[in-house]
Amino acid sequence: MSMTMACPVVLPRLVQLPDCYSQTPGGTLFSTTPGGTRIIYDRKFLLECRNSPIARTPPCCLPQIPGVTVPATHPMGKLQELKEEDEEEKTLQVWFQ
């Protein structure tokens, strides 16, 4: 059975700290599958993947979410107005209960 050990990383400058927990100071990204297998992605590999033709097409089973995966049917100003009206209704309901 293998054991894991903590390995401190000494960084001379704080700007070298990664901005997320799954990134190493060298730029390598890692993740874990549901089965516990660790997947390691090299930064160079990920940057090359963004130019892949597959990365430029949407997934086949992507849900139709207006404003997220498809263009919005209403202007964003109208959506904001609807949200504010909904919040006002909720406030009024609290006052009159």
Secondary structure, DSSP 8 states (H G I E B T S, - for coil): -----------SSGGGS-SSTTB-TTS-EEEE-TTS-EEEE-HHHHHHHTTSTGGGS--TT----BTTTB--SS-HHHHHHHHHHHHHHHHHHHHT-
